Amino acid sequence: MISGDELTRYGRQIVYPGFGKVGQENLRASRVLVVGVGGLGCTASVHLAYAGVGHITIVDKDSVELSNLNRQILYWESDIGRKKPISAADKLRMINSSVRITPVCKKITEASVDKLVEEADVVIDGLDNYDTRFVVNAACVRKRIPFIHAGVNGFLGQITTIVPGKTPCLACIYSAPPAPEKPILVFGVTLALMASLQVMEAIKLIAGFGETLGGRMLYFNGETMEFAYEDLVKNPRCSVCGIGRRNLKESCK
Ligand SMILES: [Zn+2]
């Protein structure tokens, strides 16, 4: 039961129609995996902690650099050189000491991804490259865990929610990982916006209200302040979630 300090702390969101104490209990009982604690992952994990998600796992292989400090809001000048998940965990525990934070300082690979994903209720995409996004997408499909994808380029952003078994997956949308953009252009404000939208999606999925972006890509253009939607189509021959996967399995026998 939600009571005492929790009622006070989360009172302004508990009164939201359709959320209530049950929604807050669901958040407290949930575990969210944030893959990549850069610009998207920092803002997303801050709002997950503020909202009262019970357990947040943050994964990143990198250490803090000066060039991160225009956008990665959990890192300060004194953190340069520290491992990102360790530094982020310190701040998140100061934000909300009742939230359990598990920092994981390693690269996400085919070998490590399943264990991380299967322990989560929702996975948030904080990555900056499509090769690793494809690895996480495939694991989420295998383990049937929702994956909230977002990507940012300058003042442009995109977001969709992948619910395995129900919506198109990332490999339905892109037949192969798009090539990386060099250099990656990033403004902190675009990342903060898209990461906030990712946490909105996570809260709705966990608490069970509202409509998600399942089956739709939301695009944002910060130069013109336009939002646009695209309906996404499941690829029946998708190599990750469709018949392509079964063919591949059968041909491997
Ligand atoms: Zn697919």
Residues whose N, C-alpha, C, O or C-beta is under 5 A from the ligand:
A	BS01	ZN	P168 C169 A171 C172 C238 V240 C241 G242
